[in-house]
Amino acid sequence: MLTPADDNGDGQSWTTAKKYLQSALALATSGDEIWIEQGTYYPDEGTGQTDNNRNSTFQLKAGVSIYGGFVGGETSRDQRDWTNNPTILSGDLDKSGTKTDNDAYHVVTGANNAVLDGFTITGGKANIGGPPNDPNSNDGGGMYNVDSSPTVTNCTFSSNSATTSGGGMFNHNSSPTVTNCTFSSNTTTDSGGGMYNDSSSPTVTNCTFSSNFTGVGSGMCNYYSSLPTVTNCTFSSNFANAFGGGMFNHNSSPTVTDCTFSSNLALHGGGMYNDSFSSFAVTNCIMWGDSGGEIYNYFSGGPTVTYCDVQGGYTGTGNIDADPMFGNPYSGYAYDLKPGSPCLNAGTSTGAPSTDILGRPRPNPPGSNPDVGAYEQNADASLAVELSTFTATASVDGVTLHWRTESEVNNIGFGIYRSEEKDGNYTRIAFVDGVGNSAMPIDYQFTDKKAEAGKTYFYYLEYIDIAGEKSRSNIIKTEEIKEQALLLISHFAPLASGEFSRSASFPPFL
């Protein structure tokens, strides 16, 4: 166990914990776990280290698992919280807070069967000038894997750099398992800002690649017969000043499933660039809003693209070319899909994962086709109906209710409920069928001909989807009904779904 106290303990409990990770690694043998308290740790501190030695690195050990996110005192690994208790492995040796030539070349160096879980890896700067695939290389500022296949989970690789390749992570002849990780704001001069794979076959699942910068393959670069498996990942806002903003493939064959590429930029292939006989499968993916084209193939047969939403279109079974409608307001995730998205249930179950990037079940509902992209619709968070207007007007015929939906998903219809008291008992007076599924505005109306003069009424709508889930609008109120007309008081209170009602026009004779 590690805690920022002193380095004299035996590391067997929180009260006798080591202070430095390097000291704990020096003692650890295969089968051991190292639990680390929140804080910042530097590779030039601890047993056998020299201050400000840029060659210092956290060299993982085969069979040793390292976990961050503790506060100290936990008795179970499940009690840790790596999100709220950040544990940082930093290459900023001089603690300047800026990128200088005093930073470590590689913050972490991998090993077979090692585990790294719950850390932020930052401040690495691989610019030593040595040959490729050598520890003294220009590759892998954040993590350097050569002939090693660690398991990396719940980690963030941020603000690392490399002169050549792999600002966040460099893999050569390696097959790491990378899950629930973020690669952001990493840079290289040449290739693979977020991750670079050379003759490697990593398994990358539930990861985000964003705001990385390089020449080619800003999010991920795959070279020389690399065979990565990439599932439930997002590639967004990555910038390549040449090719492949999201992903670059050279003589490589990744398998890309249920991923989202958006807002990436490159001269060619803002979403993906493929050359030198790269041939592979892209399935259930969204490629939309990338600058430089979504998919660019140069001296390559290109990928087999199926059940994807590709802006501008792409030949393949099940492909569509339609606005995916990003930004579900009920979840808060930028690339989650709004109700009514054409990507909902538009994928294929063949090869699809059982969960999405957030761990939500896929497909949803069970037995349907999965959604296209990294996110699966969440029945608990998204509503069958996006209601924008619910108003009433008076006429000699009674009270006419009007409502508009901006989108509908599996909507059976609307129950109309009325009461003479706001907090009283409501009775369903009618049911109006919905259109089922629509991404376009739909207008509805119903006239309550049994509204009686001299009374005040309250109304709400209940909308029901095919799974039987019900959601309710806000309540609108009419003033006491007169012989000639009816006055509506409109409310701007939030609807149950988070939308707002809009004011109605009064009848011209009032």
C-alpha positions in Angstrom: 0.0 0.0 0.0 1.1 3.5 -0.8 0.4 6.8 1.0 2.2 10.1 1.0 3.6 9.7 4.5 7.1 8.2 4.8 8.9 5.5 2.9 10.1 3.4 5.9 7.1 1.0 6.3 6.8 -2.5 4.9 3.9 -1.6 2.7 1.6 -4.3 4.1 -1.0 -2.0 5.6 -2.2 1.6 5.4 -0.4 2.3 8.7 2.9 0.9 7.4 2.5 2.0 3.8 5.3 3.1 1.4 5.5 6.7 0.2 6.8 6.1 -3.3 5.5 3.9 -6.0 9.0 3.0 -7.1 9.7 1.7 -3.6 6.6 -0.5 -3.7 7.5 -1.8 -7.2 11.0 -2.7 -5.9 9.4 -5.0 -3.3 6.5 -6.4 -5.4 6.6 -9.9 -6.9 4.2 -11.7 -9.2 0.7 -12.0 -7.7 1.1 -8.8 -5.6 -1.3 -5.8 -5.7 -0.2 -2.2 -5.0 -3.0 0.1 -3.7 -2.2 3.8 -4.0 -3.7 6.7 -2.2 -4.8 9.7 -4.2 -2.0 12.2 -5.0 0.8 12.7 -7.5 3.7 10.3 -7.9 6.9 10.9 -10.0 9.1 8.2 -11.4 12.3 9.8 -10.2 11.4 9.3 -6.5 11.9 6.3 -4.3 14.1 3.3 -4.1 17.0 3.3 -6.7 16.0 6.6 -8.3 17.9 9.8 -9.0 16.1 13.2 -8.9 15.3 14.7 -12.3 16.6 11.7 -14.2 14.6 11.8 -17.4 15.2 8.0 -18.0 13.2 7.3 -14.9 10.0 5.4 -15.6 7.4 3.4 -13.7 8.5 0.0 -15.0 5.5 -2.4 -14.5 6.3 -5.9 -13.4 4.8 -9.1 -14.8 2.0 -10.4 -12.7 1.8 -7.2 -10.5 -1.4 -5.2 -10.3 -1.4 -1.5 -9.5 -4.6 0.3 -8.4 -5.2 4.0 -7.8 -8.2 5.9 -6.4 -7.9 5.1 -2.7 -8.1 7.6 0.2 -6.4 5.3 2.7 -8.1 2.9 5.1 -10.0 0.9 2.6 -10.2 -2.8 3.2 -11.5 -3.8 -0.3 -10.5 -2.7 -3.8 -14.2 -2.1 -4.5 -14.3 0.8 -2.0 -12.0 3.0 -4.1 -13.1 5.9 -6.3 -10.6 6.7 -9.0 -12.8 9.5 -10.4 -13.1 11.6 -7.2 -9.7 10.5 -5.7 -7.4 11.2 -8.7 -4.1 9.3 -8.5 -1.6 10.9 -10.9 1.5 9.4 -12.4 3.4 12.4 -13.7 6.5 12.8 -15.8 6.8 16.5 -14.8 10.0 15.8 -12.8 10.8 19.5 -12.1 7.2 20.0 -11.0 7.0 23.2 -13.2 3.5 22.4 -14.5 4.8 23.1 -18.0 6.2 20.9 -20.8 9.9 21.3 -20.6 13.0 19.2 -21.5 13.1 18.1 -17.9 10.1 15.8 -18.2 10.4 12.0 -18.2 10.8 10.3 -21.5 8.2 7.6 -20.7 6.0 7.9 -17.6 5.1 4.2 -17.6 6.7 1.2 -19.3 4.6 -1.9 -19.7 5.1 -5.6 -18.9 3.2 -8.8 -19.7 0.4 -9.7 -17.4 0.7 -6.4 -15.5 -2.4 -4.4 -14.5 -2.6 -0.6 -14.3 -6.0 0.6 -13.1 -7.4 4.0 -12.0 -4.7 6.5 -12.9 -4.0 9.7 -14.8 -0.8 9.5 -16.8 0.5 12.9 -17.8 3.6 14.9 -18.4 5.6 12.4 -20.5 7.9 13.8 -23.2 9.6 11.3 -25.5 12.2 13.3 -27.3 15.5 11.6 -26.5 16.4 11.0 -30.2 17.2 7.3 -30.0 16.2 4.6 -32.6 12.6 3.4 -33.0 11.5 0.6 -30.7 14.4 1.3 -28.3 13.8 2.5 -24.7 15.8 5.6 -25.7 13.4 6.5 -28.4 11.1 9.4 -29.5 8.0 7.2 -28.9 5.5 6.8 -26.1 5.5 9.8 -23.8 2.7 8.5 -21.6 3.1 4.7 -21.8 5.7 2.7 -23.7 4.9 -1.0 -24.6 7.4 -3.1 -26.5 6.9 -6.9 -26.5 4.5 -6.4 -23.6 0.8 -6.8 -23.2 -0.4 -5.2 -19.9 -4.1 -4.6 -18.9 -4.9 -0.9 -18.6 -8.2 0.1 -17.2 -9.9 3.3 -16.0 -6.9 5.4 -16.9 -6.6 8.9 -18.5 -3.6 9.7 -20.8 -3.5 13.4 -21.0 -1.0 16.1 -22.1 1.8 13.7 -23.0 4.0 14.2 -26.1 6.4 12.4 -28.4 8.6 13.6 -31.1 7.7 10.7 -33.4 4.8 8.4 -32.4 2.4 7.5 -29.6 2.0 10.6 -27.5 -0.4 8.9 -25.1 0.6 5.2 -25.7 3.1 3.5 -28.0 2.7 -0.2 -28.8 5.2 -2.3 -30.7 4.7 -6.0 -31.1 2.3 -5.8 -28.2 -1.3 -6.6 -27.4 -2.5 -4.6 -24.4 -6.1 -4.7 -23.2 -7.2 -1.1 -22.8 -10.7 -0.5 -21.3 -12.6 2.6 -20.0 -9.7 4.9 -20.8 -9.4 8.4 -22.1 -6.8 9.7 -24.5 -6.9 13.5 -24.6 -4.6 16.4 -25.5 -1.6 14.2 -26.4 0.7 15.4 -29.2 3.3 14.0 -31.6 5.1 15.5 -34.6 4.6 12.4 -36.7 1.9 9.9 -35.9 -0.5 8.5 -33.3 -1.2 11.4 -31.0 -3.5 9.3 -28.7 -2.3 5.8 -29.5 0.2 4.3 -32.0 0.2 0.6 -32.8 3.1 -1.0 -34.7 2.7 -4.7 -35.5 0.4 -4.8 -32.5 -3.1 -6.0 -31.7 -4.5 -4.2 -28.7 -8.1 -4.7 -27.6 -9.5 -1.2 -27.0 -13.0 -1.0 -25.5 -15.2 1.9 -24.1 -12.5 4.5 -24.7 -12.5 8.1 -25.8 -10.0 9.8 -28.0 -10.3 13.5 -28.1 -8.3 16.7 -28.8 -5.1 14.9 -29.8 -2.7 16.4 -32.3 -0.3 14.9 -34.8 0.6 14.6 -38.5 -1.3 11.4 -39.3 -3.7 9.3 -37.1 -4.3 11.9 -34.4 -6.7 9.7 -32.4 -5.1 6.3 -33.3 -2.5 5.3 -35.8 -2.2 1.6 -36.9 1.0 0.6 -38.8 2.6 -2.5 -40.3 0.1 -5.3 -40.0 -1.5 -4.1 -36.8 -4.8 -5.8 -35.9 -6.5 -3.8 -33.1 -10.1 -4.5 -32.0 -11.8 -1.2 -31.3 -15.3 -1.3 -29.8 -17.6 1.3 -28.2 -15.1 4.1 -28.6 -15.5 7.8 -29.6 -13.1 9.8 -31.7 -13.8 13.5 -31.5 -12.0 16.8 -32.1 -8.7 15.2 -33.0 -6.5 17.2 -35.4 -4.1 15.7 -38.0 -2.3 18.2 -40.2 -2.1 15.6 -42.9 -4.2 12.4 -42.9 -6.6 10.6 -40.6 -8.0 12.9 -37.9 -9.7 10.1 -36.0 -7.8 7.0 -37.3 -5.0 6.2 -39.8 -4.5 2.7 -41.1 -1.3 1.7 -43.0 -1.2 -1.9 -44.1 -3.4 -2.8 -41.1 -6.7 -4.4 -40.5 -8.5 -3.2 -37.4 -12.0 -4.3 -36.4 -14.0 -1.3 -35.6 -17.5 -1.8 -34.1 -20.1 0.5 -32.5 -17.8 3.6 -32.6 -18.5 7.2 -33.2 -16.3 9.6 -35.2 -17.2 13.2 -35.2 -15.6 16.7 -35.3 -12.2 15.4 -36.3 -10.1 17.3 -38.8 -7.5 16.3 -41.4 -6.4 17.3 -44.9 -7.8 13.9 -46.1 -9.8 11.4 -44.1 -11.0 13.5 -41.2 -12.8 10.5 -39.8 -10.5 7.7 -41.2 -7.6 7.4 -43.7 -6.6 4.0 -45.1 -3.7 3.2 -47.4 -1.3 0.4 -48.5 -3.8 -2.4 -48.7 -5.5 -1.9 -45.4 -8.7 -4.0 -45.5 -11.0 -4.4 -42.5 -14.5 -4.2 -41.2 -16.3 -1.1 -39.8 -19.7 -2.0 -38.4 -22.5 -0.1 -36.5 -20.4 3.1 -36.5 -21.3 6.8 -36.9 -19.0 9.0 -39.0 -20.4 12.4 -39.1 -19.2 16.0 -39.0 -15.5 15.3 -39.7 -13.5 17.8 -41.8 -11.6 16.4 -44.8 -14.1 13.7 -45.6 -15.3 10.8 -43.5 -13.4 7.9 -45.1 -10.4 8.3 -47.5 -8.9 5.3 -49.2 -5.5 5.6 -50.9 -3.9 2.5 -52.6 -6.3 0.5 -50.4 -9.3 -1.6 -51.0 -10.7 0.2 -48.0 -12.9 -1.1 -45.2 -16.1 -3.1 -45.6 -18.5 -0.7 -44.1 -21.9 -2.0 -43.0 -24.8 -0.7 -40.9 -23.1 2.6 -40.5 -24.2 6.3 -40.7 -21.7 8.0 -42.9 -22.1 11.6 -43.9 -22.0 11.8 -47.7 -22.9 8.1 -47.9 -20.7 5.0 -48.3 -21.5 1.8 -50.2 -22.4 -1.1 -47.9 -25.3 -3.2 -46.5 -27.5 -1.2 -44.1 -25.6 2.1 -44.4 -27.5 5.4 -44.1 -26.7 9.0 -44.7 -28.7 11.0 -42.1 -28.1 13.4 -39.3 -27.5 11.1 -36.3 -29.0 13.7 -33.9 -26.3 13.9 -31.3 -26.8 15.3 -27.8 -29.5 13.5 -25.9 -30.6 16.2 -23.3 -31.6 13.5 -20.8 -28.1 11.9 -20.5 -25.7 14.9 -20.9 -23.3 13.0 -23.2 -22.4 14.8 -26.3 -22.6 11.8 -28.6 -25.5 10.1 -27.0 -28.5 10.0 -29.4 -31.6 12.1 -29.2 -35.0 10.4 -29.3 -36.0 10.0 -33.0 -32.4 9.5 -34.2 -32.2 7.5 -37.4 -29.4 5.5 -35.8 -31.7 4.0 -33.1 -32.1 0.3 -33.7 -30.4 0.7 -37.1 -27.4 -1.6 -36.5 -26.8 -5.3 -36.7 -26.5 -7.7 -33.8 -23.8 -9.7 -35.6 -20.6 -9.0 -33.7 -22.2 -6.2 -31.6 -21.1 -6.0 -27.9 -23.6 -6.7 -25.2 -23.2 -3.2 -23.6 -22.4 0.3 -24.8 -19.6 2.7 -23.8 -21.4 3.5 -20.5 -22.1 -0.2 -19.7 -25.8 0.1 -20.6 -27.4 -3.0 -22.1 -27.2 -3.4 -25.9 -29.6 -3.8 -27.7 -32.3 -1.8 -25.9 -35.0 -2.9 -25.8 -33.9 -6.6 -25.7 -34.6 -8.5 -28.9 -34.3 -5.4 -31.1 -31.4 -4.3 -33.3 -28.6 -2.4 -31.6 -28.2 1.3 -32.1 -25.4 2.6 -34.4 -22.6 4.4 -32.6 -20.9 4.1 -29.2 -24.1 4.9 -27.2 -27.2 2.7 -26.9 -30.5 4.4 -26.0 -31.4 4.3 -22.4 -35.0 3.6 -21.6 -34.6 5.0 -18.1 -33.1 8.3 -19.4 -34.8 9.0 -22.7 -38.5 9.6 -23.2 -40.7 8.2 -26.0 -41.9 11.7 -26.8 -40.1 15.1 -26.9 -43.0 17.4 -26.3 -42.5 21.1 -27.1 -46.0 22.6 -26.9 -49.2 21.9 -25.0 -51.9 24.6 -25.0 -55.7 25.0 -25.0 -58.1 27.4 -26.6 -61.8 28.1 -26.2 -64.7 28.0 -28.6 -68.4 27.4 -28.6 -67.6 23.7 -29.1 -65.6 23.3 -25.9 -61.9 23.2 -25.0 -59.5 22.4 -27.8 -56.2 21.0 -26.7 -53.2 21.4 -29.1 -49.8 19.8 -28.6 -46.7 19.3 -30.7 -44.0 16.7 -30.5 -40.5 17.3 -31.9 -39.7 13.6 -32.0 -41.3 10.3 -31.1 -39.8 6.9 -30.4 -42.0 3.8 -30.3 -44.9 6.0 -29.2 -48.3 4.3 -28.9 -50.2 7.5 -28.2 -51.5 10.0 -25.7 -54.0 9.6 -22.9 -55.8 12.9 -22.1 -56.6 13.5 -18.4 -58.9 16.1 -16.9 -59.8 17.3 -13.4 -61.7 20.1 -11.8 -59.0 20.5 -9.2 -55.2 20.7 -9.8 -54.5 18.2 -7.0 -57.7 16.3 -7.4 -58.5 13.0 -9.2 -57.9 13.0 -12.9 -60.0 11.0 -15.3 -58.8 9.9 -18.7 -61.4 11.3 -21.1 -59.8 10.3 -24.4 -56.9 8.6 -26.1 -55.2 9.8 -29.3 -52.9 7.5 -31.3 -49.3 8.5 -31.9 -47.3 8.1 -35.1 -44.9 5.6 -33.6 -41.5 6.9 -34.7 -40.7 10.3 -36.1 -37.8 12.7 -36.1 -40.0 15.5 -37.5 -42.5 17.8 -35.6 -46.0 16.4 -35.4 -49.1 18.4 -34.4 -52.1 17.0 -32.6 -55.4 18.3 -31.3 -58.4 17.2 -29.4 -61.6 19.0 -28.4 -63.2 18.3 -25.1 -66.9 18.9 -25.9 -68.0 17.9 -22.4 -66.4 20.9 -20.8 -69.2 22.8 -18.9 -69.7 26.5 -18.5 -69.0 27.9 -15.1 -66.2 25.4 -14.3 -62.4 25.5 -14.3 -60.5 22.5 -15.7 -57.0 21.1 -15.5 -55.5 18.9 -18.2 -52.4 16.8 -18.7 -51.1 14.3 -21.3 -49.7 10.9 -20.6 -47.7 9.3 -23.4 -47.0 5.6 -23.6 -44.3 3.7 -25.5 -44.5 0.1 -26.8 -42.7 -1.2 -23.7 -45.5 0.3 -21.5 -43.3 3.1 -20.2 -45.3 6.2 -19.4 -44.3 9.9 -19.1 -46.5 12.9 -18.3 -46.7 16.5 -19.5 -47.1 19.5 -17.2 -50.6 20.5 -16.2 -52.4 23.4 -17.9 -55.4 25.2 -16.4 -58.4 27.0 -17.9 -60.2 29.8 -16.1 -63.9 29.4 -15.3 -65.7 28.7 -18.5 -68.1 31.5 -19.6 -71.0 31.2 -21.9 -69.2 32.8 -24.8 -65.6 31.8 -24.5 -62.8 30.3 -22.4 -59.7 31.9 -21.1 -56.4 30.0 -20.9 -53.7 30.6 -18.4 -50.4 29.3 -19.8 -47.7 28.0 -17.5 -44.0 28.0 -18.2 -43.3 25.3 -15.6 -41.0 22.5 -16.8 -42.6 19.4 -18.4 -41.8 16.1 -16.8 -39.3 15.4 -19.6 -37.5 18.8 -19.2 -39.2 20.7 -22.0 -41.3 23.8 -21.5 -44.8 24.7 -22.5 -45.4 27.7 -24.7 -48.0 30.4 -24.3 -51.3 30.2 -26.3 -53.1 32.9 -28.2 -56.4 34.1 -26.6 -59.5 33.9 -28.7 -60.0 37.2 -30.5 -63.4 37.8 -29.0 -62.1 37.9 -25.4 
